[in-house]
Amino acid sequence: MRVLLTEMRRGEAKWAALLMGAAGVYYLLSGSPADSDWIGWWTQTSLVVQLFAVIVMGSVMSAAAAWAAGRAFRHRTRDWADAAARSGWAQALLLWLAVWLWALFAYVVLIAVAFSRTAQVSEVSEPSWTPLLLGAGMLGLEIAAGIAIGSALPSRVVAPFAGIFWYGLFVFVAFVPGTALDKLFPAVDEFWGSEFTPNTARMLLAVFWCAALALLLPALPALWRRAALAPRPLTVGALTAAALLAGGTLTALAAPAPDSYWAVHRAQPERPVCADSGQTEVCLWPQDRHLLPRARAAVRAVDSGLGGLKGLNRSFYASGLKRPASPYSAELSLMSPAVTEADLVDSMFTAALPQPDSPDCEPHLLKEAGGYPDTFLFEAVVRGRVGAPAEYYGEQFGSALERVAGAPRAREDAWIKGAADAIRACRPVPELPR
């Protein structure tokens, strides 16, 4: 313990951890809840923290570990270390633990900062711990690789390349997703709304794989150098077998496309939280009940805009929630846990537009609207009715829009109702009012 504390106090890792902790705190505090896709969602918060820890902090800490591992060579005390009572593997593991503990200290600070921001938005305190465990495991693996590189190639020039290697690996994996590398060296850069929850079994298996390989890597330089007290072959063999078994299982498992390899769909709640006016209804996951006051205000705005229009969707369910078997219900996508009332209203207006029942429905081009699909005109009519902004496609399109919007209100309502039914049935919209 005394040797460990001495290494932590005198080693270079503390400065790298301090730098990464400061950078991470700034990154997590700089975002605005209104513009963030994680502040307010506990699972997404965990993913953001582990992503920064694995890609940024892990790369820097790996370089710091490589630099620390080469210290004995730079100071020409390697022969003395090999003759010590501790084996080369034990010395490397002690150095690995010292660097990892500093990294974990910074990691805990980042977790506390991120969770405090999410707690200010969300009323549900359900942190997801498995992504954070995976991040800690990957940190240990990256640091262990740095120890192995720094021990095998103890050059001042080589040490920074330990960090460059990891950062380059994650950049490569990001461009080639779904490969074995993506499963063996995960930095989970995905967007999980309230409908997803971590795949606990796979993440814990990945943590086991990282731990086994992290303990094994520091033994390799001692075996290669044939130090006076070499690692025991039985222990090395057991760790090798564990790493191969866990890694082989990870690569053999497949994700049901298009779902994530690391996530599963959350079980349906017994009762979603809903805002219902009698005409318009919006239902959210219980994890998003902090949005309920904004949802009620959005329902009133939609009722005011759409009034008694028939044929449009008026029942909205957040992504992943089971919807009733009704042709007038639609999925409502929430891209932010702190979505504003205005954005919620706009999303509901968009979701109110009908969609064809058949996924193979081809667009019907409307000559009177300049040859654009008739759904474009339908959307412009509805958005014009509620005073929302809509796309404009030229004078001919504008003339067609004016023919509908300028018709008597009863005829406009009838055209909207008929057009909505036609779009669902994959038919052309009715003839424009004259």
SEVOMAR-503038 format. One line per field, with one value per residue (C-alpha): x, y, z; chain; residue number from 1. Coordinates in steps of 0.001 Angstrom, whole numbers, plus 500000, padded with zeros to 6 digits. Example, Ala and Ser with C-alpha at 12.3 -4.5 7.8 and 13.67 -1.06 7.14 Angstrom:
REM residues 2
px: [512300|513670]
py: [495500|498940]
pz: [507800|507140]
chain: [A|A]
n: [1|2]
***
This chain:
REM residues 434
px: [500000|502838|504494|501147|500555|504115|503645|500334|501909|505081|503872|502984|499439|498026|498683|497070|494041|493789|493902|491263|489041|489132|488462|485601|483965|484116|482618|479752|478967|479167|476068|472638|469718|467606|470155|471362|470369|471458|470738|467577|467890|469813|470861|472016|473890|475802|476618|477977|480244|481606|482181|484323|486136|486935|487894|489456|490528|491465|493756|495577|495852|497232|499983|500691|500889|503335|505504|505456|506274|509399|510702|512907|514594|515090|516594|518578|517156|515584|518199|517571|513810|514250|516295|513666|511568|508503|508141|508077|504380|503626|505547|503692|500332|501143|501946|498774|496684|498198|497342|493903|492989|493822|491706|488828|489029|488579|485871|483855|484046|482667|479852|478885|478840|476808|474298|473800|472901|470415|468868|468061|465867|464465|462133|463152|466351|467258|470953|472214|475360|476376|477601|479692|481146|481978|483739|485786|486722|487814|489883|491686|492315|493685|495991|497185|498036|499979|501925|502756|503835|505921|507636|508348|509354|510611|511202|510212|508897|506877|504888|502574|501794|500004|497352|497393|496861|493705|492246|492937|491350|488116|488033|488467|485738|483358|483682|483348|480620|479388|482807|484493|486611|483432|482419|485833|486785|483456|482984|479197|478412|474673|471465|469170|465884|463582|462612|466057|467889|471389|471865|473207|474466|476533|477963|478999|480572|482502|483651|484905|486753|488378|489407|490940|492918|493940|495453|497161|498805|501260|502670|503782|506867|508119|507718|509470|512386|512534|512894|514427|510987|508882|505065|503648|502558|499443|498116|498965|497266|494117|493823|494477|491715|489295|490062|489676|486387|484891|486170|485007|481547|481294|482198|479872|476815|474759|472431|468923|469108|468482|468664|471805|474267|474463|470810|467419|463943|462554|459564|456214|455056|451866|450580|452282|451910|449431|447924|444439|441998|439330|440352|444129|446191|449939|451495|455066|457306|457166|460863|459770|457049|458962|457729|454061|453356|454794|452820|449563|450363|451236|447928|446065|448072|447328|443624|443600|445341|443637|440247|437725|439568|438870|441232|444406|446251|445271|446722|450506|452702|456401|458738|458668|455313|452643|449982|446289|444994|443649|444328|444534|447457|451066|454581|456047|459842|461563|465161|465852|464925|464381|462320|460613|456880|457324|459352|456830|453970|455857|456596|452930|451827|454244|453061|449441|449956|448732|451096|450297|449308|451541|455319|455469|453262|454711|454271|451520|452693|450222|450360|448464|451173|454064|454582|455470|454039|450520|451645|453768|450678|448678|451352|451519|447713|447642|450604|449079|445850|447603|449951|453095|455921|455901|458079|457338|458008|457298|454433|452457|452671|451608|448593|447474|447919|445814|443037|442678|443381|441179|438162|435298|436174|433692|435091|438671|437824|436180|439206|441604|439483|439275|442986|443970|441906|443355|446945|446389|444894|447762|445443|445847|444332|440900|440557|441467|438574|437755]
py: [500000|502384|501747|502320|505626|506715|505978|507838|510830|511008|509599|511599|510211|512682|515597|513827|512959|516567|517853|515372|516060|519795|519315|516915|519197|522103|519930|518715|522150|524061|522506|524105|521849|523355|522303|519068|515523|514078|516493|514986|511384|509238|506518|509015|510887|507705|507167|510698|510342|506940|508161|511078|508851|506118|508201|511334|510553|506946|507960|510551|508256|505477|507815|508826|505146|504434|507335|506127|502551|503726|505582|502701|502527|506276|506363|503173|501293|498449|495918|496804|496438|492991|491869|493029|490673|491517|490086|492326|491586|492640|495887|496597|495854|498230|500970|500139|500374|503735|505239|503623|504951|508483|507996|506623|509621|511983|509663|509865|513660|513665|511300|513544|516656|515001|513418|516703|518380|515661|515717|519416|518510|515034|514071|510420|509351|506118|506266|503594|502092|499447|501959|503563|500187|499573|502938|502075|498715|500303|502863|499993|498254|501381|502079|498468|498732|501899|500074|497237|499621|501745|498693|497007|500197|502608|505611|509191|509300|506088|506972|509556|507067|504881|507590|508237|504520|504428|507612|506426|503067|504688|506959|503924|501965|504925|504744|500928|500145|496657|495008|492809|495802|497702|494926|494319|497981|499714|503447|503539|506613|506174|508082|506283|507944|506776|503683|502075|500613|499080|495415|494528|491026|492178|495168|493101|490535|493376|494584|491046|490948|494328|493268|489980|491608|494545|492161|490117|492870|494091|490543|490430|492693|490742|487471|488945|490289|487094|489028|487370|486694|485893|485704|482304|480461|479045|482506|483889|480918|481318|485022|484273|481655|484036|486842|484555|483153|486563|488157|485252|485395|489137|488819|485837|487657|489518|492485|492204|494765|497650|497687|498519|495828|497375|498287|496636|498097|499108|497128|498795|500796|499827|503341|506032|509654|511419|514823|514530|517262|515004|515932|515636|513252|512920|510115|509955|507459|507733|508692|511876|512993|516241|517170|516743|520478|521358|518520|519912|523354|521796|519916|523205|524801|521906|522031|525754|525307|522212|522825|520235|519167|515545|512988|514107|512198|513521|510813|510978|508399|508824|506553|502995|503236|500790|502664|501750|500124|503374|504963|508355|507655|508500|508216|511322|511543|513377|514255|516144|515445|519183|519800|523191|523732|525302|522341|519930|521727|521665|517939|517254|519214|517143|513881|514905|514486|511083|508516|505770|502463|500608|501161|500502|503452|505553|509367|510835|513875|516741|518696|521672|522007|522130|518387|518010|515137|515840|515220|518378|520419|518700|519525|523148|523457|522067|524126|527248|526500|526447|529318|527186|527757|525543|524972|526961|525420|528172|530180|527232|525494|528745|529047|525529|526310|529446|527474|525306|527909|530503|528228|528569|527018|524138|523210|523475|521194|518685|518700|518143|515247|513643|514189|512636|509520|509310|509572|506752|504599|505470|507303|510721|513591|514873|517547|521002|523387|525877]
pz: [500000|500842|497473|495700|497493|496744|493054|493001|494707|492611|489290|486204|486031|488554|486211|483280|485440|486660|483087|481894|484883|484212|480499|481208|483772|481321|478572|480763|482181|478902|477338|477646|478655|475872|473229|474820|473895|477268|480130|481625|480407|482884|480444|477845|480567|481429|477755|477361|480409|479384|475827|476982|479468|476943|473900|475378|478929|478169|475311|477424|480459|478243|477055|480663|481658|478825|479952|483561|482526|480698|483734|484908|481515|481270|484758|484069|487044|485063|486199|489831|489349|487768|490749|493282|495387|493300|489834|486797|486415|490014|489514|486289|487925|490769|488270|486319|489511|490430|487032|486938|490387|489293|486181|488268|490592|487626|486257|489478|489385|485831|486823|489740|487551|484771|487153|488980|485678|484759|488244|487742|484742|485360|488184|487855|489648|487876|486930|484535|486006|483468|480825|483556|484567|480920|480785|483885|482372|479107|481028|482763|479448|477762|480698|480722|477025|477796|480530|478119|475353|477714|479192|475870|473986|476671|474425|475060|471512|471715|474853|473219|470461|473005|473232|469494|468893|471004|469599|466054|466816|467980|464936|462680|464482|464150|460346|460269|462846|463613|463357|465955|467031|467821|470216|471781|472288|472837|473123|472911|470799|470329|471003|473435|474271|477023|475026|475415|478372|478504|477657|481090|480236|477259|479054|482085|479752|478089|481526|482292|478949|479641|483161|482023|479216|481413|483972|481268|479195|481883|482116|478478|478750|481780|479857|476848|478914|480991|484214|487253|488757|485709|485833|486707|483546|485222|486127|482707|481062|483163|482286|478616|478589|480333|477883|474863|476155|476943|473730|471594|473152|472533|468876|468383|469732|467164|467478|466048|463224|463298|467091|469023|470093|473564|474226|474530|474344|477701|478940|478361|481410|483164|482659|480547|481595|479305|478652|477155|476173|474700|471150|471382|473473|473994|476052|477336|479102|482908|482750|480922|483288|483846|480342|481277|481952|478530|476969|478416|477014|473654|473590|474109|471285|468925|469803|469125|465777|464413|465988|464824|461670|460776|459301|461075|463782|467192|469459|469925|471650|472390|470422|471733|473515|472382|470438|470272|467092|465713|462302|464013|466373|465552|466924|468537|468383|471227|470435|473636|477278|477750|474599|474644|474341|470889|469618|471099|469341|466041|466433|467138|464072|461981|463550|462931|459188|457961|456477|453912|455482|453028|453150|449396|448502|445688|445787|443648|441711|441509|438238|439683|442369|439933|439738|443398|445502|446688|450286|450041|449269|452001|454595|453430|453713|457252|458401|456872|458712|462087|461310|461289|458777|455676|452628|449445|446024|443535|442075|440696|444055|445744|443437|444316|448001|447617|445892|448993|451677|449953|449718|452199|455536|455148|451699|452973|455915|453607|451271|454201|455483|452026|451343|454689|453979|450461|451688|454187|451423|449039|446620|445027|446971|445846|443182|444449|445271|442519]
chain: [A|A|A|A|A|A|A|A|A|A|A|A|A|A|A|A|A|A|A|A|A|A|A|A|A|A|A|A|A|A|A|A|A|A|A|A|A|A|A|A|A|A|A|A|A|A|A|A|A|A|A|A|A|A|A|A|A|A|A|A|A|A|A|A|A|A|A|A|A|A|A|A|A|A|A|A|A|A|A|A|A|A|A|A|A|A|A|A|A|A|A|A|A|A|A|A|A|A|A|A|A|A|A|A|A|A|A|A|A|A|A|A|A|A|A|A|A|A|A|A|A|A|A|A|A|A|A|A|A|A|A|A|A|A|A|A|A|A|A|A|A|A|A|A|A|A|A|A|A|A|A|A|A|A|A|A|A|A|A|A|A|A|A|A|A|A|A|A|A|A|A|A|A|A|A|A|A|A|A|A|A|A|A|A|A|A|A|A|A|A|A|A|A|A|A|A|A|A|A|A|A|A|A|A|A|A|A|A|A|A|A|A|A|A|A|A|A|A|A|A|A|A|A|A|A|A|A|A|A|A|A|A|A|A|A|A|A|A|A|A|A|A|A|A|A|A|A|A|A|A|A|A|A|A|A|A|A|A|A|A|A|A|A|A|A|A|A|A|A|A|A|A|A|A|A|A|A|A|A|A|A|A|A|A|A|A|A|A|A|A|A|A|A|A|A|A|A|A|A|A|A|A|A|A|A|A|A|A|A|A|A|A|A|A|A|A|A|A|A|A|A|A|A|A|A|A|A|A|A|A|A|A|A|A|A|A|A|A|A|A|A|A|A|A|A|A|A|A|A|A|A|A|A|A|A|A|A|A|A|A|A|A|A|A|A|A|A|A|A|A|A|A|A|A|A|A|A|A|A|A|A|A|A|A|A|A|A|A|A|A|A|A|A|A|A|A|A|A|A|A|A|A|A|A|A|A|A|A|A|A|A|A|A|A|A|A|A|A|A|A|A|A|A|A|A|A|A|A|A|A|A|A|A|A]
n: [1|2|3|4|5|6|7|8|9|10|11|12|13|14|15|16|17|18|19|20|21|22|23|24|25|26|27|28|29|30|31|32|33|34|35|36|37|38|39|40|41|42|43|44|45|46|47|48|49|50|51|52|53|54|55|56|57|58|59|60|61|62|63|64|65|66|67|68|69|70|71|72|73|74|75|76|77|78|79|80|81|82|83|84|85|86|87|88|89|90|91|92|93|94|95|96|97|98|99|100|101|102|103|104|105|106|107|108|109|110|111|112|113|114|115|116|117|118|119|120|121|122|123|124|125|126|127|128|129|130|131|132|133|134|135|136|137|138|139|140|141|142|143|144|145|146|147|148|149|150|151|152|153|154|155|156|157|158|159|160|161|162|163|164|165|166|167|168|169|170|171|172|173|174|175|176|177|178|179|180|181|182|183|184|185|186|187|188|189|190|191|192|193|194|195|196|197|198|199|200|201|202|203|204|205|206|207|208|209|210|211|212|213|214|215|216|217|218|219|220|221|222|223|224|225|226|227|228|229|230|231|232|233|234|235|236|237|238|239|240|241|242|243|244|245|246|247|248|249|250|251|252|253|254|255|256|257|258|259|260|261|262|263|264|265|266|267|268|269|270|271|272|273|274|275|276|277|278|279|280|281|282|283|284|285|286|287|288|289|290|291|292|293|294|295|296|297|298|299|300|301|302|303|304|305|306|307|308|309|310|311|312|313|314|315|316|317|318|319|320|321|322|323|324|325|326|327|328|329|330|331|332|333|334|335|336|337|338|339|340|341|342|343|344|345|346|347|348|349|350|351|352|353|354|355|356|357|358|359|360|361|362|363|364|365|366|367|368|369|370|371|372|373|374|375|376|377|378|379|380|381|382|383|384|385|386|387|388|389|390|391|392|393|394|395|396|397|398|399|400|401|402|403|404|405|406|407|408|409|410|411|412|413|414|415|416|417|418|419|420|421|422|423|424|425|426|427|428|429|430|431|432|433|434]
***
